[in-house]
């Protein structure tokens, strides 16, 4: 779930509390090329106001038209397919023979909305199950490997909340920008810095500040396949401690700030410890995509972009993008 989708749920709750008739529209499935993925959503009000998106725009226009013509049920949920034939694909500008299945769901009870929004804001995963004919909703705790959307006969389940975690070593300016971008990308962000002077000046309300030593922070988080670790202090005494644990973990991404020469020296140091060459080769250092970044904000953009690329399997090895000097800090 993205921060944008959380805003959709917040707006839906606000409209519902104000007494408006409202609908939640969620992408249940896609076929072919689609601009939005399962779990994407929009909130629709009875007067046609809409927040969020489930397509490139044309389907949203049709949904607004339907609600203004009183063609959406206010008592039961319905599944609607867009792009079922070539005429619809052209009409709604769905590319590559794309098809969308949407759940159009009137929201009659704000209790589940409040529970889901509270859980997401608390950085928790929550699963909502809705029975289509009765609109009965139940919410339970979810686990990270559950699918965003799952479907059974007459029953749909949705998982909300942050599925990704990012541990940043160092509470400096680049860390602040990276924490902002990672939060927007739906990461639960942890920032570790044992230095009291850095802790004193760190101000980022949406991240969790850890004051323990970096290696202890990595161990305590137990990085899994949804976790990234980025070392940004440029101090070997701190960064290397984190890397020694992170490179042995299941983290999908481990990176370290510094020029190529510094990271070459870092790799030589890492060989002195109980790491295999394969584990050392997992290190993305210099960290981030090669975009000519110089400023802290630009470096954060480069790191965020590489996190996206690695997760989307666009980059298979660190050497593909981290073979030249990008910035000396």
Secondary structure, 3 states (H helix, E strand, C coil): CCHHHHHHHHHHHHHHHCCCCEEEEEEEEEECCCCCCCCCEEEEECCCCEEECCCCCHHHHHHHHHHHCCCCCCCCCEEEEECCCHHHHHHCCCHHHCEEEEEEEECCCHHHHHHHHHHHHCCCCEEEEEECCCCCEEEEECCCCCCCEEEECCEEEEEECCCEEEEEECCCHHHHHHHHHHHHCCEEEEEECCCHHHHHHCCCCCEEEECCCHHHHHHHHCCCCCEEEEECCCCHHHHHHHHHHHCCCCCCEEEECCCHHHHHHHHHHHCCCCCCHHHHCCEECCCCCCCCCCCHHHHHHHHHHHHHHHHCCCCCCHHHCCCCCCCCC
